[in-house]
C-alpha cells in the first residue's frame, strides 16, 4: 500500500490552509466533480503523460493523454484515463429526501455503483429498489419481479405512458442476473433515470400532507 508523505501538500500563506503539492497547468477540461457535484472547468493537476512540456506545464498546442484534475471549487482530485473515462464519476441522478429507508439505501447504492462504473450492480440495485417501492405500497413480499411491475402499473404508481420503461428495467435486471454480459453505462442510465422519476412522482411530489 502506498504511503502518502506528510508534505504532499504545501502550506498556503494566504488562508493558512493546505493545497496540492507541485501541480502543473494542464489543458483545460470541463467535468462534474464527484465530491461537490459542481460542474467546473479545471486546468490544474498532475499529468501522467503529456507532450510539449514547458516550464512545468502544458503548452497551448499540446495533447494531454491522461492525468489528475483538481476541482477549483472543492480541491477534490479527479482522474481521467487515456480513454477519457472519469474516476470517480459523479453520482447519477438527484438526491431525494425523506424516502423510506429500505428504498433510500438501494437508490443511493445504485447511484454510487454508477459513480464507480459498476454498471451491472447499478442495474440490479435499481431493480431491487423498484420491487421495494411496490412492497412499500402494499404488494406482498417474496414475489417475482414481474409481479411488482404489474402491481405498480395496475395501481397507478407508474404514469400511463411509462410501462415500457419498467419492462425495459425488468429485462435488464433478468439479463444482469442470468447472462454473462456486463451491463453498459447507457443501460444503467436508463434504469436510474426511470427509478428517479418514479421516486420523485410517488414520494417527493405526492406527499400525503400536500
N, C-alpha and C positions, 0 to 999 in steps of 0.2 A: 504494500500500500504506500502510495506516495505521501511524503511528509511535507507539508507546506511550511516554509520558513516563516518566522515571526515578522521578518522585514519584507514580506511580499507586498505590503502597502508602503507608500511613502507618506510622511507627515504632511498635512495640508496646513500651511501657515495662516490661511485666510479664515477658516472656520473651525480650526482645531479638530477637524475630522480626519478620516483616512481615505486615501484614494488608491487606485490600482497603480502598480509599480512599473515604470518604464513602458508605458503604452506608446503606440505609434499611430500615425494618421493613416487611415485606410480609405479605400474608395467608399463613398457614402452609400449606405444601404437603408431602405425603409423596411420596418417589420413591427409586429406586435409583440411587446415584451411579455413573456410568460409570468413574470413576477408581479408586475404592477398593472398589466393589461393595457398599457398606453401604446398607441400607435406612434412610433418615433422614427426619426432619421438619425443614424449614428455614423460617425467616421473615425471613431476611436476604439482601439482594442489591440489585438495581437494577431499577426499573420502567420499562418502555418507555412504558406508558400506564396511568394509574390514575385513580380517582375519589375525591373527598372527601379530598384530600391535606391533612394537618395536621402541623405540626411535623416535617416531613421524613420522614413515614411514611405508613402506610395506616390509615385509621380502621376500626373494627370493622365498620361497615356497608358498606365499600367493595367494589368489584369489580375485581380486578386483571385486566387484559386479557392482557398478556404481559410477560415480563421474564426476568432472570437471577437464579437462586437459588444461594447458596453452600452447599456441603456443610459441615455442622457438624463432620464427622469429619476431612476432609482439606482443606477450604477450596477445593475444585475448583468452578469455575463451571458451571452447567447452565442452558441456555436453553430456555424454554417458549414456543412460538408462540401466537398468538391462537386457534389451533385445538387447543390443548392437546397439541401434539406436542413431545416432548423431544429436544433435541440437546446432546451426543451421547447416544444411548441406551446402556444397559449392554450389554455383550457377552452374547449369548444362550447359555444353557447353561453347563455346568460345565467347568472346566479338567480335562483328563485327562492324567496323567503317563505318560511312557515310551511314547508312541506312535511308530511308525516315522516317520521324517522326512517322507516323501512323503505321509503321511496327516495328520500333525500340522499341517503348514503349511496344508493345504487346509481342515481343520476350523476352525482359528483364523482364517483369512481369511474363511471363511463367517460366523463369529461377528462379526468386525469389520465385514463388509459389512452385516450386520443392524444393528449399532450405528450405522452411517452411513445407515440407511434405504435401503440399496441392496439391495432385496429380491430382484430378479431375479438379481443376482450371487450372493446367498446361496444361491438355489436351484441355480444352475449349479455352484457350488463344492461343494455338498453332493452333487450327482450325481456329480461327478468323484471326490470322496473315496470314495464308495461303490464306484466302479469300482476305485480303487486298493486298497481293502480286499480285493476279490476277487483282484486280481493278487498281493497280498501272500501270500494263502493258496494260491497255485499256479495261478490262472487264467492263460491265455495273454494276453499283451499285444496291443493293437491290435484287439480285438473290439468289437462294438457293445454298447451299454449293456444291452440285454435279455439278452445272453449272460451278463453278470456278475450280473445279478439271478438268473438260473436257476442259475448256479454257486453262489452264496451259499445259495440256498434248497435245492438238491439235496444240498449237503454239510453241512448242519446248522448253518450260521453264523447263520441267522435263526430266531428262535422260530417254532414251527409255526403259531401264530395271527397272525403279523405280516406275511405276504406282501402283504396288501392295502395295508399301509403302503408297501412297496417299490414296488408297482405305482403307487401314488399319486405317489411321488417320480419314477418313470420318466416318467409322463405330464406332470408339472410340468416336468421337465427338457426333454422334447421340445417342449412348448408354449413354454418360455422361449427355445429355440433357433430355432424355426421360425415363431412367431407374433409379431405386433407388440405385443400386450398385455403390459404390465409385470405382474410378479407382486406379490401383495399381502403385507402383513405376516403375515397368517394362514397363507398358503401357505409362506412362509419359515419360520415357526414349526414347521409340520408337518414339513418336511424336516429341520430341525435337531434336532427332538425325536427323530425316528427315528434319525438319524445318531448322535446322542449315545448312545442306547440301544444301538445296535449296537457302538459303540466300547467302552462300559462292559462289556458282556457278553463281548466277544471279546478285549479287551486288559487290562481292569482286573480283572475277576473270574476269568478263566480263564487266568492266567499259568501257564507250564509248571512253575515251581518251587513252586507251591502244592500 
